[in-house]
Amino acid sequence: MAPISIKTVLISESVDPRCKAILEENGIQVTEKQNMTKDELIAEIKDYDGLVVRSATKVTADVVSAANNLKIIGRAGTGVDNVDVPAATKKGIIVMNTPSGNTISAAELTCNISGLTSFL
């Protein structure tokens, strides 16, 4: 597979600030716009090569159809159930996720809850 060129990325939800920093350090222009409606996302997505979402953003077939330049959708978390993968695949858009991205946070939360219950 030939390398793809990603110059602009839209981050549509709150993610770790390191995500934006890493992209920018690699010459990618990043825009963060949270809490967009479906219509706002459809209007906005046409200008981007990449999209980073979590679970709240629904990347429907309508969104994919409006994405003229989109090459990649990255889901920060486990699963891609909020992305219309068949529509993206049909358009040649790569869909990926980070299944172990929040493992440390989940472990820390479990330890904190265990500590709290033993304290109580």
N, C-alpha and C positions, 0 to 999 in steps of 0.2 A: 504494500500500500504506500502510495506517495505521501510525503509529509504535507500537512495542511498549514495554511498561514492564518494565524489568529492575531488580529490587530486591535479589535475592540471587544470587550466583554461587558455584559450587563449582569450585575448581581441584584437579584430581585428580593432577597430576604437577608436578614441579619446573619452574617457568618463571621467566623474568627477574622480579625483584622489582618492576620498573616496571609490570608487568601489574597486579598487585594494587594498587599505588599509584594508577594511572590510574583503575581502577574505583572505588576508595574516594573519590578526589577528586571523582568524579561521583555520589556519594551511594549507591553500591552496596555492600551488605554482602558481604564476601568470606570464604569459609571455604576453608582449604587442608587437604586430607586426601590424603596420598600412599599408594601401595602398597595400595589397597583391593582386596579380592577382588571378584569379580563379585557375590556375594551382599551384600557390604557396600555396594557402589555401588547396587545395586537398593534396598536399605533406605534409603539416604541421599538419593538423587536426588529423591525425591518432594517435598522441601522447597525446591527451587531453581528459579529462573527461567532460569538460564544454567549452562553447563558448559564449562570450559576443559580440554582434554586435549592430550597430545602423542601419541606413537605406542604407548605401552604400554597405555593404557586402551582397552578394547574396548567400544564403545558398541553393544551388540547390540540386537536387537528386544526382548528381555526388559527391558533397561535402559530403552529408549525407552517401552515399555508401562507401566513403573512410574513414569515421570516425569509426574506430574499437572500440574505448573506449567511445565514446561520449554518455553522459547520459542526458545532458541538454543543451538547447540553450536559452540564455536570450537576449531578444531584449530590449535595453535601449531606450524606447520610446513607442509610440502608434502603435498598429498594428503589424502584423507579415507577411505582404505581400511580404517581401524579403526572407522568409523562406519557403521551400517546406514542409509544415506541413504534408501532407499525407505521404511523404517519411520518414520523421522523426518519425511519429506515427507508421508506419509499422515496423520500426526498434526499437521501444520502447523508443525513445528519447523524453523527455519532452520539449515542446516549451512554453515559457512564455514571457510576456512583462511587461513593467512598464508604463501603460497608463497615470498615473498622475505625472510621474517623472519630467516632465518639466513644470508643471503648474505654479510654482512660476516664472520661467524665462519668460514664455509667458506673465504673468501678469506684471512683471517688464518692459518688452519691450513695452507693451501697454501703461503703465503709462509714460514711457520716451517719447514715440512718441506723446502722448497727450500733455505732457508738452512742447515738442519742437514745436508742431504746434501752441499752444497758445502763445508761446514766439514769433514766427514768425508773 
